[in-house]
Amino acid sequence: MDFLKQATTRVREWLSGPHTFWLCLLLFAVALLGGIRYPHTWAYTHYLFTYQEGVTKRSLIGEIVRQLGEPSLFEYPTFFCVSLAIFLATCASIVLVMHRMRERRWLSLNMALMAYASSFGVVYIAHTIGYADTLMVLLLCSTLLTRRFWSKMVLASVGMVFLVFVHESATILIFPILWTHLIWRARQDFDSAKLTAIVVLACTVVGLTWWIVGQTLEAAQVRRLYDAAVPIAGGANVRRDALAVLSRDGAENLETMWRLWTTTNHGRNVLGVVYVTAPVASYFVFLVLRFGRRAANATWWLLALTVMGMLTPCIMLGLGWDSGRWLSFLATTSLAGLVTIAQQVPKEDRGQRFAWFDVVGVGLVALHFYGSVAMMDGRVVERPPFDHHAQQIERWLEGEDSFFHPGEFRP
C-alpha cells in the first residue's frame, strides 16, 4: 500500500509540474503532422480576391497585395511562404500559451492542456494552413498572452476589424470568447472607460460584419475577377467555384445550407464529427464551470457568457458546410475559455490532487490518437509513421516535386 501511495504521489507531482509541457509539445507536434498539407487552391483563390470590381467580403488581403503593385506577389510560392509564416507564428503563440499555463503547476489544467494539444482542433489548424482560420487563432492566443487590459483591447480591436474584412466568420468563431476574455480582465479593476471600450468594440465588429456580408458582386463582375486572377496566378490552379462566394448573399447561403441539411446525408456526417469533437469541448466546459466559481469577480452570468463564447463555433453548422472545420474550432475556443478562468483563480484554490475528471483528460488523448475526423477535400488524418509525408519528402529529394510550387497545385 505504501508503494502504491508513493507511486501515486510521484505521478501527481510530475503531472502537476512543468514537465508536462514537454509532453504537450510532443502531442502537439503529432497532431500538427496529422493534418499538415500544402495550402489548398481554395485558400489560394481567396488570396486573389481584390476590390478591383468593388468592395466585397474576404478581399482585404488581396487588395493590399494588389496595391503593392508587384504581380509576382500573387503567385503561389509567395502565398505559400506567407501562409507558412502565419502558420508558424500561430503554432508559436499556442506553445507560448501552454508554456505560460504550466507555470501555474495545476494538475487539472495540465491534463486539459494535454487533451487540447492532441485534439482535432490542432489537426485542423494544420489542415487549414493558408485559410483565415490560422489568423483567427493567432489573434486569440496573442490576446491571451497580452497582460495589460488596454494592450489587449487595442490588439483585439485592430485584429478583429482586420479579420472581419478577411473572413466574416471570425465574428462567430472567435469574437464571442475574445470579448468575454476582455470582460473578465476588465473586472479586475473596472471603470467606465473600459465598459465603454468593450461595448463600442462589440457594436463595431457586429456592424462591420453585417455591412461586409451584404457587399456582393454581380455574376459578370465575378467572371471579370476570375479572368484577371488567372494570368497573375503564375500558372497555379485558380478555383472558379471559390469565387462564387462573392456573389452569394446571406439569404442565398442559408438557403443552400437548408438544402444541404434536408436533401443529403450532411446530418450524418456532422454527427460523425460530433462524436470526436464534443468530448473535449464538454470536458473544458465542465472545468470552466467547476473552477470558475473560485475565480475572482466570478458571477453566474459571466460564467454563462464564457460557456456560450466557447460554444459559438457550433452556429457555423447552419452557415457553412465544413462541419469538421467548425466543430474542431471548439477545441481552441474552449482552451481560451479555460485559460481565461485559470488566470482568475487564486493560487491557493488550485487543486493538486487527483480527481476523477483528471482521468478524462487521459481518455481524451487516447480518443484523439485513435479516432478520426472528416477533413476537407477528402483527406484523412495522418498517423505515425506518416507514410504520406515520407513520400512527399522523397519527391523533394529526387527532384520530382518543387517545395514552393508542388505539382498537385499546377493545372
C-alpha positions as CSV (number, residue, x, y, z in Angstrom):
1,M,0.0,0.0,0.0
2,D,2.8,2.4,0.9
3,F,4.5,1.7,-2.5
4,L,1.2,2.4,-4.3
5,K,0.7,5.6,-2.3
6,Q,4.3,6.8,-3.1
7,A,3.9,6.0,-6.7
8,T,0.6,7.9,-6.9
9,T,2.2,10.9,-5.2
10,R,5.1,10.9,-7.6
11,V,2.8,10.7,-10.6
12,R,0.7,13.5,-9.2
13,E,3.8,15.7,-8.6
14,W,5.0,15.0,-12.1
15,L,1.7,15.9,-13.7
16,S,1.4,19.0,-11.6
17,G,4.8,20.2,-12.5
18,P,6.3,21.9,-15.6
19,H,7.5,18.5,-17.1
20,T,4.1,18.0,-18.7
21,F,4.9,20.9,-21.0
22,W,7.3,18.7,-23.0
23,L,4.6,16.0,-23.3
24,C,2.2,18.7,-24.5
25,L,4.8,19.7,-27.2
26,L,5.1,16.1,-28.3
27,L,1.3,15.6,-28.6
28,F,1.1,19.0,-30.3
29,A,3.7,18.0,-32.9
30,V,2.0,14.7,-33.7
31,A,-1.4,16.4,-34.0
32,L,0.1,19.0,-36.4
33,L,1.7,16.3,-38.5
34,G,-1.7,14.6,-38.7
35,G,-3.3,17.5,-40.6
36,I,-0.4,19.4,-42.3
37,R,-0.6,19.8,-46.0
38,Y,0.2,22.4,-48.7
39,P,-2.1,25.5,-48.6
40,H,-5.0,24.4,-50.8
41,T,-6.1,26.1,-54.1
42,W,-9.4,27.1,-52.5
43,A,-7.5,29.2,-49.9
44,Y,-5.1,30.4,-52.7
45,T,-8.0,31.6,-54.8
46,H,-9.3,33.6,-51.8
47,Y,-5.8,35.2,-51.7
48,L,-6.5,36.5,-55.3
49,F,-9.8,38.3,-54.3
50,T,-9.4,42.1,-54.7
51,Y,-11.5,45.3,-54.7
52,Q,-11.0,46.0,-58.4
53,E,-14.7,45.2,-59.1
54,G,-15.9,46.9,-55.9
55,V,-15.6,46.4,-52.1
56,T,-16.6,42.9,-51.2
57,K,-16.1,40.4,-48.5
58,R,-12.9,38.3,-47.9
59,S,-10.8,40.5,-50.2
60,L,-8.8,42.8,-48.0
61,I,-5.5,40.8,-48.1
62,G,-5.7,40.5,-51.9
63,E,-6.4,44.2,-52.2
64,I,-3.3,45.0,-50.0
65,V,-1.2,42.8,-52.3
66,R,-2.6,44.5,-55.4
67,Q,-1.8,47.9,-54.0
68,L,1.8,46.9,-53.6
69,G,2.0,46.8,-57.4
70,E,4.1,43.7,-57.7
71,P,2.4,40.9,-59.8
72,S,4.8,38.2,-58.5
73,L,3.3,38.6,-55.0
74,F,0.1,36.9,-56.3
75,E,1.9,33.8,-57.4
76,Y,1.5,30.5,-55.4
77,P,5.1,30.4,-54.0
78,T,4.6,33.8,-52.4
79,F,1.2,32.7,-51.0
80,F,2.8,29.5,-49.7
81,C,5.6,31.5,-47.9
82,V,3.1,33.9,-46.3
83,S,0.8,31.1,-45.3
84,L,3.7,29.2,-43.7
85,A,4.9,32.2,-41.8
86,I,1.4,32.8,-40.4
87,F,1.1,29.1,-39.5
88,L,4.4,29.1,-37.7
89,A,3.5,32.2,-35.8
90,T,0.2,30.7,-34.8
91,C,1.9,27.5,-33.6
92,A,4.3,29.6,-31.6
93,S,1.5,31.5,-29.9
94,I,-0.2,28.3,-28.9
95,V,3.0,26.9,-27.5
96,L,3.5,30.1,-25.5
97,V,0.0,29.9,-24.1
98,M,0.7,26.3,-22.9
99,H,4.1,27.4,-21.6
100,R,2.6,30.2,-19.5
101,M,-0.1,27.9,-18.1
102,R,2.5,25.4,-17.0
103,E,3.9,27.9,-14.5
104,R,0.6,27.6,-12.5
105,R,1.5,24.0,-11.5
106,W,-2.1,23.0,-11.6
107,L,-2.8,19.3,-12.3
108,S,-6.3,19.6,-13.8
109,L,-5.1,22.4,-16.1
110,N,-2.1,20.4,-17.2
111,M,-4.4,17.4,-18.1
112,A,-6.6,19.8,-20.1
113,L,-3.6,21.2,-22.0
114,M,-2.6,17.6,-23.0
115,A,-6.1,17.0,-24.2
116,Y,-6.0,20.1,-26.3
117,A,-2.5,19.5,-27.7
118,S,-3.7,16.2,-29.1
119,S,-7.1,17.4,-30.2
120,F,-8.6,17.6,-33.7
121,G,-8.6,21.3,-33.2
122,V,-4.9,21.3,-33.6
123,V,-5.1,18.8,-36.5
124,Y,-7.4,21.3,-38.3
125,I,-5.1,24.3,-37.6
126,A,-2.5,22.5,-39.6
127,H,-5.0,21.4,-42.2
128,T,-6.3,24.9,-42.8
129,I,-2.9,26.4,-43.4
130,G,-3.5,29.3,-45.8
131,Y,-7.0,29.9,-44.6
132,A,-8.1,32.8,-42.4
133,D,-8.5,30.2,-39.5
134,T,-4.8,30.5,-38.6
135,L,-5.0,34.3,-38.4
136,M,-8.0,33.9,-36.0
137,V,-6.2,31.5,-33.7
138,L,-3.1,33.8,-33.8
139,L,-5.2,36.8,-32.7
140,L,-6.9,34.8,-30.0
141,C,-3.7,33.4,-28.5
142,S,-1.9,36.7,-28.8
143,T,-4.7,38.4,-26.8
144,L,-4.5,35.7,-24.1
145,L,-0.7,36.3,-23.8
146,T,-1.0,40.1,-23.5
147,R,-1.1,41.1,-19.8
148,R,-2.5,44.7,-19.7
149,F,-6.1,45.4,-20.4
150,W,-5.6,48.3,-22.8
151,S,-3.0,46.4,-24.7
152,K,-5.5,43.5,-25.0
153,M,-8.2,46.0,-26.1
154,V,-6.0,47.6,-28.8
155,L,-4.8,44.3,-30.2
156,A,-8.3,42.7,-30.2
157,S,-9.9,45.8,-31.8
158,V,-7.4,46.2,-34.6
159,G,-7.2,42.4,-35.2
160,M,-11.0,41.9,-35.3
161,V,-11.6,44.8,-37.7
162,F,-8.9,43.4,-39.9
163,L,-10.3,39.8,-39.7
164,V,-13.9,40.9,-40.5
165,F,-12.7,42.0,-43.9
166,V,-10.6,38.9,-44.3
167,H,-13.3,36.4,-43.4
168,E,-16.5,37.4,-41.7
169,S,-16.9,34.1,-39.8
170,A,-14.3,35.5,-37.3
171,T,-17.2,37.3,-35.7
172,I,-18.8,34.0,-34.8
173,L,-15.8,31.8,-34.4
174,I,-13.6,33.8,-32.0
175,F,-15.1,37.2,-31.2
176,P,-17.5,35.9,-28.5
177,I,-14.8,34.2,-26.4
178,L,-12.4,37.1,-27.1
179,W,-14.9,39.6,-26.0
180,T,-15.7,37.6,-22.8
181,H,-12.0,37.4,-22.1
182,L,-11.8,41.2,-22.2
183,I,-14.7,41.4,-19.8
184,W,-13.0,39.1,-17.3
185,R,-9.8,41.1,-17.5
186,A,-11.7,44.5,-17.1
187,R,-13.4,43.3,-14.0
188,Q,-10.1,43.1,-12.1
189,D,-10.0,46.9,-11.9
190,F,-13.2,48.0,-13.5
191,D,-14.1,51.6,-14.6
192,S,-16.5,53.3,-17.1
193,A,-13.8,53.8,-19.7
194,K,-13.3,50.0,-20.0
195,L,-17.0,49.3,-20.2
196,T,-17.4,51.9,-22.9
197,A,-14.5,50.4,-24.9
198,I,-15.9,46.9,-24.6
199,V,-19.4,48.0,-25.8
200,V,-18.0,50.1,-28.7
201,L,-15.9,47.1,-29.8
202,A,-18.9,44.8,-29.9
203,C,-21.0,47.3,-31.8
204,T,-18.2,48.0,-34.3
205,V,-17.4,44.4,-35.0
206,V,-21.1,43.4,-35.4
207,G,-21.9,46.4,-37.5
208,L,-18.9,45.9,-39.9
209,T,-19.8,42.2,-40.2
210,W,-23.4,43.0,-41.1
211,W,-22.2,45.5,-43.7
212,I,-19.5,43.5,-45.3
213,V,-21.7,40.4,-45.7
214,G,-24.0,42.4,-47.8
215,Q,-21.3,43.6,-50.2
216,T,-21.7,41.1,-53.0
217,L,-20.8,41.3,-56.7
218,E,-22.8,40.6,-59.8
219,A,-22.1,37.4,-61.8
220,A,-20.4,39.5,-64.6
221,Q,-18.1,41.1,-62.1
222,V,-17.1,37.8,-60.6
223,R,-16.3,36.5,-64.1
224,R,-14.1,39.5,-64.7
225,L,-12.3,39.0,-61.4
226,Y,-11.7,35.4,-62.3
227,D,-10.3,36.4,-65.8
228,A,-8.0,38.9,-64.1
229,A,-6.8,36.3,-61.5
230,V,-5.8,33.6,-63.9
231,P,-2.9,35.5,-65.5
232,I,-1.4,36.8,-62.3
233,A,-1.5,33.3,-60.7
234,G,1.6,32.4,-62.5
235,G,0.3,29.0,-63.7
236,A,-1.3,27.9,-60.4
237,N,-4.8,26.5,-60.5
238,V,-7.5,29.1,-59.7
239,R,-10.8,27.7,-58.4
240,R,-13.7,29.3,-60.3
241,D,-16.1,27.8,-57.8
242,A,-14.3,29.5,-54.9
243,L,-15.2,32.9,-56.4
244,A,-18.9,32.1,-56.2
245,V,-19.0,33.2,-52.6
246,L,-18.5,36.8,-53.8
247,S,-21.9,36.8,-55.5
248,R,-23.8,34.9,-52.8
249,D,-25.6,36.9,-50.0
250,G,-26.6,35.7,-46.6
251,A,-30.1,34.6,-47.6
252,E,-28.7,32.5,-50.5
253,N,-26.2,30.9,-48.2
254,L,-28.9,30.0,-45.7
255,E,-31.0,28.5,-48.5
256,T,-28.0,26.5,-49.7
257,M,-27.4,25.1,-46.2
258,W,-31.1,24.3,-45.7
259,R,-31.0,22.2,-48.9
260,L,-27.8,20.5,-47.7
261,W,-29.3,19.5,-44.4
262,T,-32.6,18.4,-45.8
263,T,-31.7,16.6,-49.0
264,T,-28.3,15.0,-48.3
265,N,-26.5,12.9,-45.6
266,H,-24.9,16.1,-44.2
267,G,-26.5,15.5,-40.8
268,R,-25.0,12.0,-40.6
269,N,-21.6,13.5,-41.5
270,V,-21.9,16.1,-38.8
271,L,-22.9,13.5,-36.3
272,G,-19.7,11.6,-37.0
273,V,-17.6,14.8,-36.3
274,V,-19.6,15.4,-33.1
275,Y,-18.5,12.1,-31.7
276,V,-14.8,13.1,-31.7
277,T,-15.1,16.8,-31.1
278,A,-17.8,17.1,-28.4
279,P,-15.9,15.2,-25.7
280,V,-13.1,17.7,-25.4
281,A,-15.5,20.7,-25.6
282,S,-17.7,19.1,-22.9
283,Y,-14.6,18.4,-20.7
284,F,-13.4,22.0,-20.9
285,V,-16.9,23.4,-20.2
286,F,-17.0,21.2,-17.1
287,L,-13.7,22.5,-15.9
288,V,-14.7,26.1,-16.5
289,L,-17.9,25.7,-14.5
290,R,-16.1,23.8,-11.7
291,F,-13.2,26.1,-11.3
292,G,-15.0,29.3,-12.4
293,R,-16.7,29.6,-9.1
294,R,-13.3,30.1,-7.5
295,A,-12.3,32.8,-9.9
296,A,-12.0,36.4,-8.7
297,N,-15.1,38.5,-9.6
298,A,-17.0,35.5,-10.9
299,T,-20.7,35.8,-11.4
300,W,-23.2,33.3,-12.9
301,W,-23.9,35.4,-15.9
302,L,-20.2,35.8,-16.7
303,L,-19.6,32.0,-16.4
304,A,-22.6,31.5,-18.7
305,L,-21.2,34.1,-21.1
306,T,-17.9,32.2,-21.1
307,V,-19.5,28.9,-21.9
308,M,-21.5,30.4,-24.7
309,G,-18.4,32.0,-26.1
310,M,-16.7,28.6,-26.1
311,L,-19.5,27.0,-28.0
312,T,-20.4,29.7,-30.6
313,P,-18.5,27.9,-33.4
314,C,-21.5,25.5,-33.5
315,I,-23.5,28.3,-35.0
316,M,-21.4,27.9,-38.2
317,L,-23.0,24.5,-38.8
318,G,-26.1,26.4,-40.1
319,L,-24.0,28.8,-42.2
320,G,-21.2,26.7,-43.8
321,W,-20.7,23.1,-44.9
322,D,-17.3,22.5,-43.4
323,S,-18.6,20.8,-40.3
324,G,-15.3,19.3,-39.3
325,R,-13.6,22.7,-39.5
326,W,-16.2,24.4,-37.4
327,L,-16.6,21.8,-34.7
328,S,-12.8,21.3,-34.4
329,F,-12.6,25.1,-33.7
330,L,-14.4,24.3,-30.4
331,A,-11.2,23.0,-29.0
332,T,-9.4,26.3,-29.4
333,T,-12.3,28.4,-28.1
334,S,-12.6,26.0,-25.2
335,L,-8.9,26.4,-24.5
336,A,-9.3,30.2,-24.5
337,G,-12.2,29.9,-22.0
338,L,-10.3,27.7,-19.6
339,V,-7.2,29.9,-19.8
340,T,-9.3,32.9,-19.0
341,I,-10.7,31.2,-15.9
342,A,-7.2,29.9,-14.9
343,Q,-5.9,33.5,-15.0
344,Q,-8.5,34.4,-12.4
345,V,-8.2,31.6,-9.9
346,P,-6.1,32.3,-6.8
347,K,-3.1,30.1,-6.3
348,E,-4.4,28.6,-3.1
349,D,-7.6,27.4,-4.8
350,R,-5.9,25.3,-7.4
351,G,-6.2,21.6,-7.0
352,Q,-3.0,19.5,-6.8
353,R,-4.7,16.2,-6.0
354,F,-6.1,13.6,-8.4
355,A,-9.8,13.9,-9.2
356,W,-12.0,11.6,-11.2
357,F,-12.2,14.1,-14.0
358,D,-8.5,14.2,-14.5
359,V,-8.7,10.7,-15.8
360,V,-11.0,12.0,-18.5
361,G,-8.0,14.0,-19.9
362,V,-6.0,10.8,-20.4
363,G,-9.0,9.3,-22.1
364,L,-9.3,12.2,-24.5
365,V,-5.7,11.9,-25.5
366,A,-6.4,8.3,-26.4
367,L,-9.5,9.2,-28.3
368,H,-7.7,11.8,-30.3
369,F,-4.9,9.4,-31.1
370,Y,-7.0,6.6,-32.3
371,G,-10.1,8.5,-33.6
372,S,-10.5,10.4,-36.8
373,V,-12.5,13.3,-38.2
374,A,-13.8,14.3,-41.6
375,M,-11.2,16.5,-43.2
376,M,-11.7,18.9,-46.1
377,D,-11.1,17.8,-49.7
378,G,-11.4,14.1,-48.9
379,R,-8.2,14.0,-46.8
380,V,-7.8,11.7,-43.8
381,V,-5.9,12.3,-40.6
382,E,-2.3,11.2,-40.9
383,R,-1.0,8.8,-38.3
384,P,2.6,7.7,-37.3
385,P,4.8,6.8,-39.1
386,F,3.3,9.4,-41.5
387,D,3.9,7.5,-44.8
388,H,2.3,10.2,-46.9
389,H,4.7,12.8,-45.5
390,A,7.7,10.5,-46.1
391,Q,6.6,10.0,-49.7
392,Q,6.4,13.8,-50.2
393,I,10.0,14.2,-48.8
394,E,11.2,11.6,-51.2
395,R,9.7,13.5,-54.1
396,W,11.5,16.6,-53.0
397,L,14.8,14.8,-52.6
398,E,14.5,13.1,-56.0
399,G,13.6,16.4,-57.7
400,E,10.2,15.1,-58.8
401,D,8.4,18.0,-57.0
402,S,9.1,21.6,-56.1
403,F,8.9,22.6,-52.4
404,F,7.4,26.0,-53.1
405,H,5.2,25.0,-56.0
406,P,4.1,21.3,-55.9
407,G,2.8,19.6,-58.9
408,E,-0.6,18.9,-57.4
409,F,-1.4,22.6,-57.4
410,R,-0.5,23.2,-61.0
411,P,-3.1,22.8,-63.7
